[in-house]
Amino acid sequence: MKVLELVEITKSFENKNAPIIENINFSIDEGEFVTLLGPSGCGKTTILRIIAGLEIPDSGDIYLNGKQICGGGTFIPPYSRNIGMVFQNYALFPHLTVKENILFGVKNKTNKNSIFNKIIKEINLVGLEHRYPFQLSGGEQQRVALGRALAQKPSMILLDEPFSSLDAQLKLSMRDELKEIIEKAGISAIFVTHDQSDALAMSSKIIIINKGHIAQIGTPKQVYFQPVNEFVSTFIGEANVFLGEVLNDSTIISDIGCVVIKNTFKKGEKVRFILRPSDFIISTETTLIKALVKTVSFYGSILKIKLCLYDKPNLQYIVYTDAKDSISVNNIVFLSVKHGSGHIL
């Protein structure tokens, strides 16, 4: 069942030559966790604010649970849309306690205590009911903001860059916790971020925005392994882009030799294709592709290696290998490509 549907949404601002978003179309099903992902200024937060009712689009229609809430002469104000929102800065009331913040806006006065007791357990803040926001950590404040949104039993919840003020370690723990809380609540969510790792880890569906347009919609695996263009391939994770020529149904010839590819084009066609850094294997077999190591970076479980082809030093690529491998700058290494790992753009 569709919870939300956007149809041909366009929005311009007076100081912009072109629309900030144009002809945006997508829908969200019940229980989906959807991420709007893109670089700063691409329009993703504008989309979120339009869904919330904080901005009015120039054109287009929005439907919530099958009911039109925007477009065609209709505009349902934010407070009547039954959509919860967690703002980037949490927007907690500093003079209200945890309990008072969570219950702010709850209209059902007779069941307030039962609603609060349920929410405080879900967000794991039992015992902190009477504290004020300044007495809480960043992660605790975030959970209060989430609890306040959930207490109103919304049709869906919107999250605007909720991890931007958290340190790296806290963000990782809060990422898992926030997703778990929302999944237990059984509601749909839209999460706005420019962080690819957050999007890949949390989403059931990712909508990639570039310059006000949708570049691709798909599952995390689809947008990572089957990007539709070079922008998506390099924005989602790291990718090495190659030029090549199709030899047959499954093989491309390129600067790194013959590569067995996932998707195919016509024989003789010139193509651009990508290989992820994890698509390579470093070997001691001297008949393979010869390369020179330029830099080595340690990332805990992996080494990230920048190297160039030995006879073509201008062609530089990124390769991941096991962190235990003994590889240093200026080492000569030999590369092969995992069978069927490439993707034609």
N, C-alpha and C positions, 0 to 999 in steps of 0.2 A: 504494500500500500504506500502511495506517495504521501509523504508528510509535507513536503515543500516543493514547489515548482516555480522556476523563473523563466519567463518567456520574453525574449528580445529586449532585455533591459539595457538601456543606454543612459549615461549621465555625463553632463559637461559642467565645467566650472567656468566662471567668467574670465579668469586670467589664463585659461588654457586654450591653445589654438585648436586642439583636437579633443574629442571626448575622452574622459578619464577611463570610462569603460564603454564598450559598444557591442550591442547584439549578444548579450550574455544569456545563454540558455543552459539550464541544467535542472535536475530534480534530485531529491533525496528521499530515500525510502525509510520506512519505520525501523529504528534501531541502528541506522548507519552512523558511523563516525567518519565525517568527511572533512578533508583538509583543503583549504584554499591556499595554495602555495605559489610564491613568486617573489621576485626581487622587490626591494623598496620602491614605492611609487608606481607599481604595476596596476593598482586598482582593487586589490583584494579587500582592504579594509573598507573601501567605499561600498563594495558589494555587501559586506557584512552590515554596515550601517543602514543600507537600503532595506535589507531584510528585517532589521530591527525597527525600522520606521523612523530612524534618526536623520535620514536623507530621503528626499523625494526624487525618483528618477525622472528624466525628461520624457521617456517613453517606455513602454513595456508593461507586463502584467506579472503579478505575484499571487500564488495560490497557497494557502496553508490549510492542510487537511481538506482539500477540495473547495475551499471557500476563498473567493477573491478578496485580498486584503489591500491590493494596490493596482491601479490602472483602470482604464475605462470609466473614469470619473469617480472611482472608489479610492478612498484612503482611510484605512483603519489606523488610528494613532498608536504609538508604541505601547501605551499602558493597557490597550485592549487587544493586543495581538497574542497574548499568552505565550510569549517567547522570553526565555530567561537569558541574561547576558552577564558574562564575567569580563570586566574591562581590564585593560592592560595594567592599570595602576590599582586595580581591585575596587576603588571607589567606596571603601568602607566609611561609615560615619564614625569619626574619632571620639565623639562624646557618647556613643552607644556601646554596650557590652556585646560580647559574642552572641549571646541569646537575642538581644534586642536587634542586632544587625541581621541575624538570620530570619527573624520574624517580621522584619520591616516589610510592609507591603502584603503580608498574608491577610486575606480578607475574611477567612473563616475563623472568627474569634472563639467559637465554642470548642474547636479542636486544636487550638494553638499549641497547647502543651504536648499533646500526642504527636503533632507534626514536628515539633522541635525535638522531642526525645528520639524520634526516628532519624531525623536528619543528623543530629549530633553524633549518633553512633555510626552512621554511614560515612561521615567525614573524619571520623577518628579524633574527635576533640572533646570527648567526655572528660569532665573535670576542669575544663577551661571556660565554662559557660559565662562566668562573671568577669572575665578579663576584658580589657579594652584593646583596641588594635595595636597601640604602641607597646603593649606588653606581649605581643606575639611575634614569632619569627615570620620571615617572608612566606615560607611554605604554609604556616598556620593561617596567615592572612588570606592566602589564596584559597584554602579550603573553606574559610568562612564565606568568602565571596561566592564560591561554588554552592555552598549550603544555602545561602540566601536565594540564589537562582532556583535551586531544586525545591525549596520550601513552597514555592508558588505553583508547583506541579505543572510546569510548562509543557507545551507540545514538543518543543525542542529547545536546545540551549546553544548559545553562541559564545565562543571564546576568542577574544582578541589578544593575540600575542601574550598569553598568560605567564610564560616563563621568562620574559625579557629581563626581569629584575632579579632573577635567581642565579646563584653561582652554579657552576657546571655540575658538581656532585649532587646538589639539592635538586637541580632540574631533572636529573636522571631518575631519582626516586619519586619525585612528584609526577613525572610523566606517566609512570606505571600506575601510581596511585589514582591520579585523576581519571585515567582511562577506565580503571576498574570501578570507580565510584559511578561513573556515567553508565557503564555497561550494566551494573547492578540496578540502577534506576530505570533501565529499559527505555531510555529516550534517545532520540536522534541528536546529533551534535555537529556543529560546524566550527572548525578550528582554523584560525588564521595564523600563518607563520611564514617566515622566510628561511627557516631552518629545515634543510632537507632530511636530516637524521630524525628529527621529531616527526615529520610527516610520514616517513617510511615506517617508523616504529609504531605509530598510533592509529593509522588510518585504515578503514576498510575501503575507502575510495579517495583518490587525490585528484583535485582539479587544479591544473597548472595554468597560471595567468601570466601573460607577457604583453606588456604595452596595451593593457586594457582589453585584450582578447583572450579567449580560452585557447591554449596551445594544445592541451591533451587532457582527457578524462580517462582514468583507469585505476585498477588496483595498484598497490605499491609495486608488485612484481611486474605488472604490465608497463608502467611508466619507466621503470628502471631497466628492464631487459628488452623492451620493445618501444623505445622512444620514437615519436613520429618525425622529429627533426633534430637538427644539431643543437638548437637552444635547449630542448628538453634533455637531450643526452648529456650535455655538459653542466646543466643546472642541477640535475638529479645525480648526485655523486660525481665521480671523476670518470672521464672517458677519453680515450685516444681516438682521434678521427683520422681515417686513412682514405686515400684515393686508390681505386683499383678498377680492374676490368673483369667482367664475368666470363669465365671459361666454359662453364657448363651449369647444370641445374643446381649444383651445390658448392661450387668452388670459385674463388676470386683470386686473381694474381695481383700482387701489390708489392710495395717496397719491402715488405717483410715476408715475401714468398707467397706460396699458395695457402689460402685460408678457406677452410670449410665453414660455410655460413649457414645461418638459420633460415633466412628468407632469401628468395632468389629473384633475379631479373633475367632479361633476355641475354643470350650469348652475345658477347662483343660489346655490351653496353658499359659505358663508363659510370661508375657509382662511387658514392661516399659511404663508408661503413665505419662502425665503431667497434672497439674492443675495450672492455673494462679492464682496469689494472689487474684484477684477479683472473683474467682470461689467459694470462701468460704463465708459462712454466720456465723457471731458470734451471739450466742443466749444464753439465760438463761436456756434453756431446759436441765436439768441435765442428760437426757437419751442419749444425743448426745456425740460426741467425746470430751473427757476432755483434756484440754491443759493448759500449764503454760506460761505466757507472759514473754519473756526474755528481749526484748527491744521494745521501742515505739518511732517512729520518725514522726514528724509533717510535712506534705507536702502541707499545704494550704487546699485543698479540701478533702484530705484523711489522714488517719493515716496508716503508714506502720509498721506492727507488726511482730516481729520475735518471734516465740513461739516453744515449744517442746511438744510432746505428754506426758501427765502426767505420764504414766507408762512406757514410752520409751524415756527418756531424750536425748538420742543420736540422735533422729529423729527430726530435726529442720526444720521449714518451714516459708515462708513469706506469710502474709495475709494482704489485704487492707480492711479498713473499713472506715465509715464516720468519718470525722475529729471531729465532735461534740460528738462522743461516748466517754464516760468516762472510759478509759482503762489505767491502769498503770502497770509498771513493777511488776512482782510477782503476778499479778491477775490470778485467775483461770477462764478460759473461756470455752465455749462449742461450738463446731463447727459442721456445716453441709455443705454439698457440693451441689451446685446448680445442678439441674437435667440436665443431658446431656451436662455437661460442659467439661468433660475430653477429652483427645485425646491420643490415643495409638501411640507410636513412632515406 
